Amino acid sequence: MPADTSALATAHDPYAALRFRDFRLLMAGRFTAQIGEMMVSTAVGWELYERTGDALALGLVGLVQVIPVISLSLIGGYVADRYNRRQIALISQVILMALSAALTVLSLTQGALPLVYIVLALIGVARAFNNPAESALTPQTVPPAYFANAATWNSSVWQFASIFGPALGGLIIGATGGAAAVYFANVLAGSALVIALLLIRSPQRDFASRDEPPLVALRNGWRFLRDTRIILAAITLDMFAVLFGGAVFLLPVFAKDILHVDATGLGILRAAPSVGALTMALALAQRPPFSRAGYTLLWAVAGFGVATIVFGLSQNFWLSLAMLALAGMLDMISVVVRHTLVMLRTPEAMRGRVSAVNAMFIGASNELGGFESGVAASLLGPVGAVVFGGIGTILVVIGVARWSPELRRLGKLAGDEAVQMAERAQEATASPEGAGAD
């Protein structure tokens, strides 16, 4: 860690993490690659529905990608902890670029649909290895004092991509009349992350013992997460908030049958959570870190539940829009606190495995959240399903708050407090070199 880290951390700097060269490179590459991924998700759905006219074809897209992510993420986390993380991310990204090139060829030649799904499944496999390695790279590019600021900018990048990626994908499809150009554009977008990874100077090293058998390493990762109740509590909060607060999955029903708006209104409703999240992320970057991060996290998730309930009961478009934006804002607070906490409390040698479990839980809850919303809507109606989900979220907050008093007592996640927290979590207190500010 640079010698002047503590001095730099005494005053809040909204752009602190961005002053580190390697972090800027990683964010720039990640932003470009994520825009490409968002464009592809739009293009795949458009093309498959154009070719089949079958909604089931769209459902299979998520299924064939989430199965490898869930089943292989732990292995990907183990690999990220045993081998050079930058090299793993590089190899995975090159494979993702090759698979996007394959989608380009299949689109141009109207290739067989089973081949399209095979390529999509392979994309899921590559992401199962890429995501843990890439997530574990972030703490290697900034000192612990700036983890909260890094998590905020990282979340901002994702929200920007989630807003502009689908829109850009739609524009390219409209301009070219097909999805092939989008897939090829994603190849170029992925190359930006490859270049960024090649330019990163932070030393990369193997963190886990090569004498540790794979099954033992995986078991140790689970044991660490189980025994570190504060991290498990934070992940549980986010997982169940996503699982129960799945109002977004029922937006077409609310738009048509309850709010009585057209496709434009539906598009605005869909964009509201991302716009709210991005607004909050930019606001968090400008303000000092939370002094009571634990209580802030709990209240944010509880507020997310309340906003979900109000949205479910609302019959006014503008109130519903406001509640979706508020839910996105509160969810962003949860994401930033959780990501910062995971970075600070996880030893360097276990970052890959913990990131993998985190991604696996959240990814699974996204898919299951859609299923839960559909089942609940069939039993309780759309309003009852959303209100039920909001109440469930609040009950989870109450349960987690009682189960993890350490989370309630959690204080500041930045500055000297963050440095001390990270040092206690590490097996060795020496920080990676090369993260110095320009």
C-alpha angles and dihedrals in degrees: 000000000000113000093236096053095109092048091050091049096055092085123043113254114188090203098042097122092044090060089073112088098215093049091052090051093049093048093047092050093043092049093053093045093048092051087054092050092050091050091052093050089055094045095048092053093046095048097045093049090047090053099041109019085213122126089204088067088062093049091054090058092067093039098054091049100043096049095065091041092054096040098044104032094093091052089047089052091051091051090049090054096046103042139037106297097205091053091049091051090047094051092045092049093050089051090050089052091051091050091050088052088052089053088052091056093045090050094049093047097038088239122199115287094233088060090053091053091047090055091048090051090051088051087057090051092051091049091052088064098032099052099057092044094047093045091051090053094067096071089051092060100053134035118254092255088070101041092108092052091046091051090051094052091043090055091046090055091052092049092049089052093047090054101041100030099068092041092051091046090053092049092052091049090049093048097046101030094232147056098246093087090054092053091049091048088055089056088057091044091053091052089063090062091046090054091047092051091050091052096049110112101189108120113257119209141166108263105183125067112262087213090066109099114235095245091048090049092051091047091049090052091053091045092052092051092046093050095043094073096178093060092043090050092052093048091046091053093053094042095054093041088058092042096050101027095063097137090133091067090060097044095110089057093047093045095052106031105027110023094029098217131143131240091285090056090049090052091051091049091050092051095048098082092049093047090049092047093049091048090052093046092054090046092050090052090057099047130068116265119275112274091207103034095168096057090041090055093049094047092046093055091044089050089050088057092049092049089051092053093049090049090051092052096041122104094178118094096215094048090048090049091050092050092051090050090047091050089053091050094050092045089055090056089053092048094050095047092045095048092047092048092049091050093048100043099041119088113237091245091060103040094104095052095044091047089050093052090046092051092044094052095045093043092050092047090053092056094040090045090063091048092047092050092050094049093045091048091053090052103034103019123249095287093048091047094054094043090048089052093051092049090048090053092053091049090052090053091052092048095047092046090055094043096049114040087167089066091052090052095047110129135183119351098197142061121017092343090059092047091053092046092051093046091054090052096051126089087216123028096216112108123216114272125235099052094109120139120253 
